[in-house]
Amino acid sequence: MLSDEKLTKELDTISLTKSQSIVLDLMRTKGKKGVTPKQLLQEVPFAARTVRYALRKLLRKKLIKRIPCLQDMRQWIYLPV
């Protein structure tokens, strides 16, 4: 996981929407072992579509990564980088 100092420098060059920054911040504080989109939806006041969009954009910016959930192969687990 990136240190707070490195993350701050990287985020200065990348523009994030409000939903993306909230999802990323939540993942860095509560999701160090990984979170599923369903777990994120319980924590944020956004629609499911907004959370999926934020996760997709954060993946493209390489701020998070995803791995398959071994208990339920239909889901992904998202981890902060």
C-alpha positions as CSV (number, residue, x, y, z in Angstrom):
1,M,0.0,0.0,0.0
2,L,1.2,3.5,-0.8
3,S,2.3,5.6,2.1
4,D,0.1,8.7,2.9
5,E,2.9,11.0,1.7
6,K,3.3,9.2,-1.7
7,L,-0.5,9.0,-2.1
8,T,-0.9,12.7,-1.5
9,K,1.7,13.5,-4.1
10,E,0.1,11.2,-6.6
11,L,-3.4,12.5,-6.0
12,D,-2.2,16.0,-6.6
13,T,-1.5,15.1,-10.2
14,I,-4.7,13.0,-10.6
15,S,-8.2,14.6,-10.5
16,L,-10.7,12.5,-8.7
17,T,-14.4,13.0,-8.4
18,K,-16.1,13.3,-5.0
19,S,-17.4,9.7,-5.1
20,Q,-14.0,8.3,-6.2
21,S,-12.2,10.1,-3.4
22,I,-14.7,8.9,-0.8
23,V,-14.5,5.3,-2.0
24,L,-10.7,5.4,-2.0
25,D,-10.5,7.0,1.4
26,L,-13.0,4.4,2.8
27,M,-10.9,1.6,1.3
28,R,-7.7,2.9,2.8
29,T,-9.2,3.2,6.3
30,K,-11.5,0.2,6.5
31,G,-10.6,-2.1,3.7
32,K,-7.0,-3.0,4.2
33,K,-7.9,-6.7,3.9
34,G,-10.1,-5.9,0.9
35,V,-13.7,-5.1,0.4
36,T,-16.4,-6.1,-2.0
37,P,-18.7,-3.7,-3.7
38,K,-21.6,-4.8,-1.5
39,Q,-19.6,-3.9,1.6
40,L,-18.8,-0.5,0.2
41,L,-22.5,0.1,-0.6
42,Q,-23.3,-0.4,3.1
43,E,-20.9,2.4,4.0
44,V,-21.5,5.1,1.4
45,P,-24.7,6.9,0.5
46,F,-24.2,6.4,-3.2
47,A,-26.1,4.2,-5.7
48,A,-24.6,0.9,-6.7
49,R,-23.9,2.3,-10.2
50,T,-21.9,5.2,-8.7
51,V,-19.8,2.8,-6.6
52,R,-19.1,0.5,-9.6
53,Y,-18.1,3.5,-11.7
54,A,-15.8,4.9,-9.0
55,L,-14.1,1.4,-8.6
56,R,-13.7,1.1,-12.4
57,K,-12.0,4.6,-12.6
58,L,-9.8,3.9,-9.6
59,L,-8.7,0.6,-11.2
60,R,-7.8,2.5,-14.4
61,K,-5.8,5.0,-12.5
62,K,-4.0,2.1,-10.7
63,L,-4.9,3.3,-7.2
64,I,-6.6,0.1,-6.3
65,K,-6.4,-3.6,-7.5
66,R,-8.9,-6.4,-7.6
67,I,-8.6,-10.1,-6.9
68,P,-11.2,-12.8,-7.2
69,C,-13.2,-13.7,-4.0
70,L,-12.4,-17.3,-3.2
71,Q,-15.6,-17.8,-1.2
72,D,-17.8,-16.5,-4.0
73,M,-16.2,-16.5,-7.5
74,R,-18.9,-14.2,-8.8
75,Q,-17.5,-11.3,-6.8
76,W,-14.2,-9.3,-6.8
77,I,-12.3,-8.1,-3.7
78,Y,-10.8,-4.6,-4.1
79,L,-7.6,-3.6,-2.3
80,P,-5.9,-0.3,-2.1
81,V,-2.4,-0.2,-3.7
